Amino acid sequence: MAQVDAGAVVMTPGLGHNRGPPLDPGADWRGFCWRKAHAQAWKTPPREVALARLAQAQALGMTYRQYTAVLLDRGVHL
């Protein structure tokens, strides 16, 4: 008798799903482009820039990641 792995979970589509291809053409390409842009935006900046951002974030009571996210979202230094 074969043993069943308790950690293995098999997801089956719900009722009405015909297991066809996704209806959104180009979703793979847009996902690829988004991942590349995200990686480039969060690329580690030069040391001086990172230290300046860290100092400003600490002065505002934020983390470096929160401050950088606001900077990337708005394009404005707080």
DSSP file (Angstrom, degrees, kcal/mol; ACC not computed):
  #  RESIDUE AA STRUCTURE BP1 BP2  ACC     N-H-->O    O-->H-N    N-H-->O    O-->H-N    TCO  KAPPA ALPHA  PHI   PSI    X-CA   Y-CA   Z-CA
    1    1 A M              0   0    0      0, 0.0     2,-0.2     0, 0.0     0, 0.0   0.000 360.0 360.0 360.0 133.3    0.0    0.0    0.0
    2    2 A A        -     0   0    0      1,-0.1     2,-0.3     0, 0.0     0, 0.0  -0.499 360.0-125.7 -78.5 143.0    1.4    3.4   -1.0
    3    3 A Q        -     0   0    0     -2,-0.2     2,-0.5     1,-0.0    -1,-0.1  -0.670  17.8-133.9 -88.8 145.0    1.9    6.1    1.7
    4    4 A V        -     0   0    0     -2,-0.3     2,-0.5     2,-0.0     3,-0.0  -0.848  15.8-127.5-100.8 130.7    0.3    9.5    1.3
    5    5 A D    >   -     0   0    0     -2,-0.5     3,-0.9     1,-0.2     0, 0.0  -0.666  11.9-153.9 -77.1 120.6    2.4   12.6    1.9
    6    6 A A  T 3  S+     0   0    0     -2,-0.5    -1,-0.2     1,-0.2    -2,-0.0   0.755  92.6  56.3 -68.4 -23.9    0.5   14.8    4.4
    7    7 A G  T 3  S+     0   0    0      2,-0.0     2,-0.5    -3,-0.0    -1,-0.2   0.638  85.5  95.6 -82.9 -14.8    2.3   17.9    3.1
    8    8 A A    <   -     0   0    0     -3,-0.9     2,-0.5     2,-0.0    -4,-0.0  -0.656  54.2-174.5 -82.6 125.8    1.2   17.4   -0.5
    9    9 A V        -     0   0    0     -2,-0.5     2,-0.6     2,-0.0    -2,-0.0  -0.981  10.9-156.7-121.8 129.4   -1.9   19.3   -1.4
   10   10 A V        -     0   0    0     -2,-0.5     2,-0.6     2,-0.0    -2,-0.0  -0.924   8.8-151.8-107.9 120.7   -3.6   18.9   -4.8
   11   11 A M        -     0   0    0     -2,-0.6    -2,-0.0     0, 0.0     0, 0.0  -0.808  12.0-167.9 -93.0 123.5   -5.7   21.9   -5.9
   12   12 A T        -     0   0    0     -2,-0.6    -2,-0.0     1,-0.0     0, 0.0  -0.884  28.4-104.6-108.6 143.0   -8.6   20.9   -8.2
   13   13 A P        -     0   0    0      0, 0.0     3,-0.1     0, 0.0    -1,-0.0  -0.248  41.0-110.8 -62.5 153.6  -10.6   23.5  -10.1
   14   14 A G    >   -     0   0    0      1,-0.2     3,-1.6     2,-0.1     2,-0.0  -0.042  50.7 -56.4 -76.7-177.9  -14.0   24.3   -8.8
   15   15 A L  T 3  S+     0   0    0      1,-0.2    -1,-0.2     3,-0.0     3,-0.1  -0.315 123.6  23.6 -60.2 139.1  -17.4   23.6  -10.3
   16   16 A G  T 3  S+     0   0    0      1,-0.3     2,-0.5    -3,-0.1    -1,-0.2   0.374  87.2 127.6  87.1  -4.9  -17.9   24.9  -13.8
   17   17 A H    <   -     0   0    0     -3,-1.6    -1,-0.3     1,-0.1     0, 0.0  -0.753  41.0-167.3 -88.8 125.8  -14.1   25.1  -14.6
   18   18 A N        -     0   0    0     -2,-0.5    -1,-0.1    -3,-0.1    -3,-0.0   0.350  38.1-120.6 -95.3   7.6  -13.3   23.3  -17.8
   19   19 A R        +     0   0    0      1,-0.1    -2,-0.1     2,-0.0    -1,-0.0   0.784  63.0 148.7  59.2  30.0   -9.5   23.4  -17.2
   20   20 A G        -     0   0    0      1,-0.2    -1,-0.1     0, 0.0     3,-0.1  -0.201  55.0 -72.2 -82.5 179.4   -9.0   25.3  -20.4
   21   21 A P        -     0   0    0      0, 0.0    -1,-0.2     0, 0.0    -3,-0.1  -0.270  63.8 -82.6 -69.1 160.8   -6.3   27.9  -21.1
   22   22 A P        -     0   0    0      0, 0.0     5,-0.1     0, 0.0     0, 0.0  -0.340  31.9-137.6 -62.9 147.0   -6.4   31.3  -19.3
   23   23 A L  S    S+     0   0    0      1,-0.1     0, 0.0    -3,-0.1     0, 0.0   0.493  82.6  87.1 -85.6  -3.5   -8.7   33.8  -21.1
   24   24 A D  S >  S-     0   0    0      2,-0.0     3,-1.4     0, 0.0    -1,-0.1  -0.802  70.8-152.1-100.7  95.8   -6.3   36.6  -20.7
   25   25 A P  T 3  S+     0   0    0      0, 0.0    -2,-0.1     0, 0.0     0, 0.0  -0.416  79.1  22.4 -68.4 141.2   -3.8   36.6  -23.6
   26   26 A G  T 3> S+     0   0    0     -2,-0.1     4,-2.3     3,-0.0     5,-0.2   0.493  80.2 125.9  85.2   3.8   -0.4   38.1  -22.9
   27   27 A A  H <> S+     0   0    0     -3,-1.4     4,-2.2     1,-0.2     5,-0.2   0.874  73.2  52.8 -63.5 -36.3   -0.7   37.6  -19.1
   28   28 A D  H  > S+     0   0    0      2,-0.2     4,-2.2     1,-0.2    -1,-0.2   0.916 110.1  47.4 -64.7 -42.2    2.6   35.7  -19.1
   29   29 A W  H  > S+     0   0    0      2,-0.2     4,-2.6     1,-0.2    -2,-0.2   0.922 112.3  48.6 -67.0 -44.2    4.4   38.5  -20.9
   30   30 A R  H  X S+     0   0    0     -4,-2.3     4,-2.5     1,-0.2    -1,-0.2   0.886 111.2  51.2 -63.8 -37.8    3.0   41.2  -18.6
   31   31 A G  H  X S+     0   0    0     -4,-2.2     4,-2.4    -5,-0.2    -1,-0.2   0.906 110.2  49.1 -63.9 -41.5    4.0   39.2  -15.6
   32   32 A F  H  X S+     0   0    0     -4,-2.2     4,-2.1     2,-0.2    -2,-0.2   0.932 112.4  47.8 -62.1 -46.2    7.5   38.8  -16.9
   33   33 A C  H  X S+     0   0    0     -4,-2.6     4,-2.5     1,-0.2    -2,-0.2   0.893 111.4  51.1 -63.0 -40.1    7.7   42.5  -17.6
   34   34 A W  H  X S+     0   0    0     -4,-2.5     4,-2.8     1,-0.2     5,-0.2   0.925 109.3  49.7 -64.5 -43.9    6.4   43.3  -14.1
   35   35 A R  H  X S+     0   0    0     -4,-2.4     4,-2.3     2,-0.2    -1,-0.2   0.903 112.2  48.3 -62.7 -40.3    8.9   41.1  -12.4
   36   36 A K  H  X S+     0   0    0     -4,-2.1     4,-2.1     2,-0.2    -2,-0.2   0.930 114.1  45.8 -64.2 -45.4   11.8   42.6  -14.4
   37   37 A A  H  X S+     0   0    0     -4,-2.5     4,-2.5     2,-0.2    -2,-0.2   0.887 112.6  51.2 -65.4 -39.1   10.6   46.2  -13.6
   38   38 A H  H  X S+     0   0    0     -4,-2.8     4,-2.1     2,-0.2    -1,-0.2   0.922 110.8  48.0 -63.8 -44.6   10.1   45.3   -9.9
   39   39 A A  H  < S+     0   0    0     -4,-2.3    -1,-0.2    -5,-0.2    -2,-0.2   0.893 113.4  47.7 -64.0 -39.2   13.6   43.8   -9.6
   40   40 A Q  H >< S+     0   0    0     -4,-2.1     3,-1.0     1,-0.2    -2,-0.2   0.893 111.1  50.5 -69.6 -38.9   15.1   46.9  -11.3
   41   41 A A  H 3< S+     0   0    0     -4,-2.5    -2,-0.2     1,-0.2    -1,-0.2   0.876 114.4  43.6 -66.5 -37.1   13.2   49.3   -9.1
   42   42 A W  T 3< S+     0   0    0     -4,-2.1    -1,-0.2    -5,-0.2    -2,-0.2   0.273  83.6 132.4 -93.5  11.6   14.2   47.5   -5.9
   43   43 A K  S <  S-     0   0    0     -3,-1.0    -3,-0.1     1,-0.1    -4,-0.0  -0.342  73.1 -93.6 -60.2 143.1   17.9   47.1   -7.0
   44   44 A T        -     0   0    0      1,-0.1    -1,-0.1     6,-0.0     3,-0.1  -0.416  44.1-140.9 -63.7 123.6   20.3   48.2   -4.3
   45   45 A P        -     0   0    0      0, 0.0    -1,-0.1     0, 0.0     5,-0.1  -0.231  37.5 -68.4 -77.0 173.0   21.2   51.8   -4.8
   46   46 A P     >  -     0   0    0      0, 0.0     4,-2.4     0, 0.0     3,-0.3  -0.210  52.7-105.9 -57.4 155.9   24.8   53.2   -4.2
   47   47 A R  H  > S+     0   0    0      1,-0.2     4,-2.4     2,-0.2     5,-0.2   0.865 118.4  52.2 -54.7 -43.8   25.9   53.2   -0.6
   48   48 A E  H  > S+     0   0    0      1,-0.2     4,-2.1     2,-0.2    -1,-0.2   0.897 111.0  47.4 -62.9 -41.5   25.5   57.0   -0.1
   49   49 A V  H  > S+     0   0    0     -3,-0.3     4,-2.5     2,-0.2    -1,-0.2   0.920 112.0  49.7 -66.3 -43.9   21.9   57.0   -1.4
   50   50 A A  H  X S+     0   0    0     -4,-2.4     4,-2.4     1,-0.2    -2,-0.2   0.903 111.8  48.3 -63.2 -41.2   21.0   54.0    0.8
   51   51 A L  H  X S+     0   0    0     -4,-2.4     4,-2.4    -5,-0.2    -1,-0.2   0.883 111.4  49.9 -67.5 -37.6   22.4   55.7    3.9
   52   52 A A  H  X S+     0   0    0     -4,-2.1     4,-2.2     2,-0.2    -2,-0.2   0.913 112.5  47.4 -66.4 -41.8   20.7   59.0    3.1
   53   53 A R  H  X S+     0   0    0     -4,-2.5     4,-2.7     2,-0.2    -2,-0.2   0.907 111.7  50.9 -64.2 -41.3   17.4   57.2    2.6
   54   54 A L  H  X S+     0   0    0     -4,-2.4     4,-2.5     2,-0.2    -2,-0.2   0.918 110.4  48.6 -63.0 -44.0   17.9   55.3    5.9
   55   55 A A  H  X S+     0   0    0     -4,-2.4     4,-2.0     1,-0.2    -1,-0.2   0.916 113.7  46.6 -63.1 -43.2   18.6   58.4    7.8
   56   56 A Q  H  X S+     0   0    0     -4,-2.2     4,-1.5     2,-0.2    -2,-0.2   0.898 112.1  51.1 -65.7 -40.5   15.5   60.2    6.4
   57   57 A A  H  X>S+     0   0    0     -4,-2.7     5,-3.2     1,-0.2     4,-0.6   0.912 110.5  48.3 -63.5 -42.9   13.4   57.1    7.1
   58   58 A Q  H ><5S+     0   0    0     -4,-2.5     3,-0.7     1,-0.2    -1,-0.2   0.878 108.3  54.5 -65.9 -37.0   14.6   56.9   10.7
   59   59 A A  H 3<5S+     0   0    0     -4,-2.0    -1,-0.2     1,-0.2    -2,-0.2   0.832 112.4  44.3 -65.1 -30.6   13.9   60.6   11.2
   60   60 A L  H 3<5S-     0   0    0     -4,-1.5    -1,-0.2    -5,-0.1    -2,-0.2   0.490 117.5-112.9 -90.6  -3.9   10.3   60.0   10.0
   61   61 A G  T <<5S+     0   0    0     -3,-0.7     2,-0.2    -4,-0.6    -3,-0.2   0.797  76.9 121.5  77.4  29.5    9.9   56.9   12.1
   62   62 A M      < -     0   0    0     -5,-3.2    -1,-0.3    -6,-0.1     2,-0.2  -0.730  64.7-107.6-116.9 166.8    9.7   54.6    9.1
   63   63 A T     >  -     0   0    0     -2,-0.2     4,-2.5     1,-0.1     5,-0.2  -0.540  33.4-111.1 -86.3 163.3   11.6   51.6    8.0
   64   64 A Y  H  > S+     0   0    0      1,-0.2     4,-2.6     2,-0.2     5,-0.2   0.910 119.2  51.1 -58.7 -42.7   14.0   51.9    5.0
   65   65 A R  H  > S+     0   0    0      2,-0.2     4,-2.2     1,-0.2    -1,-0.2   0.897 110.0  48.3 -65.6 -40.6   11.7   49.6    3.0
   66   66 A Q  H  > S+     0   0    0      2,-0.2     4,-2.1     1,-0.2    -1,-0.2   0.934 113.3  47.8 -63.7 -45.5    8.6   51.7    3.8
   67   67 A Y  H  X S+     0   0    0     -4,-2.5     4,-2.3     1,-0.2    -2,-0.2   0.916 112.8  48.1 -62.3 -43.9   10.4   55.0    2.9
   68   68 A T  H  X S+     0   0    0     -4,-2.6     4,-2.8     1,-0.2    -1,-0.2   0.875 108.8  54.5 -65.9 -37.2   11.7   53.5   -0.4
   69   69 A A  H  X S+     0   0    0     -4,-2.2     4,-2.3     2,-0.2    -1,-0.2   0.912 110.0  46.4 -62.6 -42.3    8.2   52.2   -1.3
   70   70 A V  H  X>S+     0   0    0     -4,-2.1     4,-2.9     2,-0.2     5,-0.6   0.914 112.6  51.1 -64.6 -41.9    6.8   55.7   -0.8
   71   71 A L  H  X5S+     0   0    0     -4,-2.3     4,-1.9     1,-0.2    -2,-0.2   0.912 113.4  43.8 -62.2 -43.9    9.6   57.2   -2.9
   72   72 A L  H  <5S+     0   0    0     -4,-2.8    -1,-0.2     2,-0.2    -2,-0.2   0.856 117.1  46.9 -69.6 -34.6    9.1   54.7   -5.7
   73   73 A D  H  <5S+     0   0    0     -4,-2.3    -2,-0.2    -5,-0.2    -3,-0.2   0.939 128.4  21.4 -73.1 -48.0    5.3   55.1   -5.6
   74   74 A R  H  <5S-     0   0    0     -4,-2.9    -3,-0.2     2,-0.2    -2,-0.2   0.741  88.9-136.3 -94.9 -26.4    5.1   58.9   -5.5
   75   75 A G     << +     0   0    0     -4,-1.9     2,-0.4    -5,-0.6    -4,-0.2   0.697  69.6 110.2  75.9  17.8    8.5   59.9   -6.9
   76   76 A V        -     0   0    0     -6,-0.4     2,-0.3    -5,-0.1    -1,-0.3  -0.982  69.6-124.4-129.8 136.8    8.9   62.5   -4.2
   77   77 A H              0   0    0     -2,-0.4   -10,-0.0     1,-0.1     0, 0.0  -0.601 360.0 360.0 -75.4 138.5   11.2   62.6   -1.1
   78   78 A L              0   0    0     -2,-0.3    -1,-0.1   -11,-0.1   -11,-0.0   0.453 360.0 360.0 -82.5 360.0    9.3   63.0    2.1
